[in-house]
Amino acid sequence: MLWLALALTGTAGVFLLLDAEFLAAVQLLLYAGGIITIVVFAIVVTERLIGERLTQTNMRIGGGALISLVLLGFIVNVLRKSPLPAARPEMSVDLTRVLGELVLTRYVLPFELLAVLMLAGMLGAIYFARPED
């Protein structure tokens, strides 16, 4: 679970390197924050329904490590052979500002509906996570 959170946070870092601050913020808030919380909640609820602690070990870790190392070598090899641009092109508009204005003007209704949907999900999570009487 921690590795997934690290990978999602790293993706936000890539967005920052690409000057996409809005996408980095969305990545951190929705994926690194929200999705990880939902997955942890699902694990806790599943353990509660079964009534025993689930083991989270993997017997095939060696094969996964080998495949990961081969993939890493392939990616490093491709990056060394491909020419990378020396400078980034300049952006003509501030993308974060434009997206913010669109969300709060043209797309305000879907934005508010999404907020209500997230509130309903949070209330459902609180209901299912409460101790049983």
Order of alpha helices (4+ residues) and beta strands (2+ residues): alpha-alpha-alpha-alpha-alpha-alpha
